[in-house]
Amino acid sequence: MVALLSALVISLVSLIGITTLSLNEKTLKNILLYLVSLSAGALLGDAFIHLLPEVVGEIGFGITVSLSTLFGILTFFVIEKILHWHHYHYPHSDVNMHPLAVTNLVGDGFHNLIDGIIIATSYMVNFPTGAATTLAVMLHEIPQEIGDFGVLLHAGLSRGKAIFYNFLTALTAIFGVLLTYLISDQVTGLNNFLVPFAAGGFIYIAGSDLIPEIHKEARTKESFLQLVSLVFGMFLMYLLVFLE
């Protein structure tokens, strides 16, 4: 029950995008690419500072980690390729959405699923470990959710839809908790695959989707501020190491 409540709190963090409703369109547009940069840094930082070191610490840096990470990259490549195909062949479809928005939502949903699994697993150890993990995940989610919200707006979604879809993907954390309790006695070593798979997805989204968007801005001052945002996203992930 405590793990479920923790996952619900984590899901509510996704509503942080509501804070942007008071901003006018011009101000919001000016900060969008900085939010995209922040998200790219947070994704790369999460993959290389948290997820991969976590699984390598458990099972070592072997072929399983490498293949799972590559499988994550390939999976998100295929998802995006399918979305681009749909976007090209059905440009006026009512259900059509920019591929960048969908891949970001898929990645965020999978990430929150992993968060739920990690939270549930931590509470299985003991309450203090679970509580500490929940706090670390919450602090990690705040910059990432702000960045993800910026990505969705940049991809063309309205603020209302961006908040709604972001919240829906956040609810997968609750499913992750339930899934962990259901299969923990039946499947061993599940995290050894899921964690590097998620890392591969984050690496693909940051490198293939977000960073190319950042490169569309070539002015010196703006480019420098984007670099600062990118590094700051990584730095926030690094700071969380000391809370684990």
Rosetta blueprint (number, residue, H / E / L):
1 M L
2 V H
3 A H
4 L H
5 L H
6 S H
7 A H
8 L H
9 V H
10 I H
11 S H
12 L H
13 V H
14 S H
15 L H
16 I H
17 G H
18 I H
19 T H
20 T H
21 L H
22 S H
23 L L
24 N L
25 E H
26 K H
27 T H
28 L H
29 K H
30 N H
31 I H
32 L H
33 L H
34 Y H
35 L H
36 V H
37 S H
38 L H
39 S H
40 A H
41 G H
42 A H
43 L H
44 L H
45 G H
46 D H
47 A H
48 F H
49 I H
50 H H
51 L H
52 L H
53 P H
54 E H
55 V H
56 V H
57 G H
58 E H
59 I H
60 G L
61 F L
62 G L
63 I H
64 T H
65 V H
66 S H
67 L H
68 S H
69 T H
70 L H
71 F H
72 G H
73 I H
74 L H
75 T H
76 F H
77 F H
78 V H
79 I H
80 E H
81 K H
82 I H
83 L H
84 H H
85 W H
86 H H
87 H H
88 Y H
89 H H
90 Y L
91 P L
92 H L
93 S L
94 D L
95 V L
96 N L
97 M L
98 H L
99 P H
100 L H
101 A H
102 V H
103 T H
104 N H
105 L H
106 V H
107 G H
108 D H
109 G H
110 F H
111 H H
112 N H
113 L H
114 I H
115 D H
116 G H
117 I H
118 I H
119 I H
120 A H
121 T H
122 S H
123 Y H
124 M H
125 V H
126 N L
127 F H
128 P H
129 T H
130 G H
131 A H
132 A H
133 T H
134 T H
135 L H
136 A H
137 V H
138 M H
139 L H
140 H H
141 E H
142 I H
143 P H
144 Q H
145 E H
146 I H
147 G H
148 D H
149 F H
150 G H
151 V H
152 L H
153 L H
154 H H
155 A L
156 G L
157 L L
158 S L
159 R H
160 G H
161 K H
162 A H
163 I H
164 F H
165 Y H
166 N H
167 F H
168 L H
169 T H
170 A H
171 L L
172 T H
173 A H
174 I H
175 F H
176 G H
177 V H
178 L H
179 L H
180 T H
181 Y H
182 L H
183 I H
184 S L
185 D L
186 Q L
187 V L
188 T L
189 G L
190 L L
191 N H
192 N H
193 F H
194 L H
195 V H
196 P H
197 F H
198 A H
199 A H
200 G H
201 G H
202 F H
203 I H
204 Y H
205 I H
206 A H
207 G H
208 S H
209 D H
210 L H
211 I H
212 P H
213 E H
214 I H
215 H L
216 K L
217 E L
218 A L
219 R L
220 T H
221 K H
222 E H
223 S H
224 F H
225 L H
226 Q H
227 L H
228 V H
229 S H
230 L H
231 V H
232 F H
233 G H
234 M H
235 F H
236 L H
237 M H
238 Y H
239 L H
240 L H
241 V H
242 F H
243 L H
244 E L
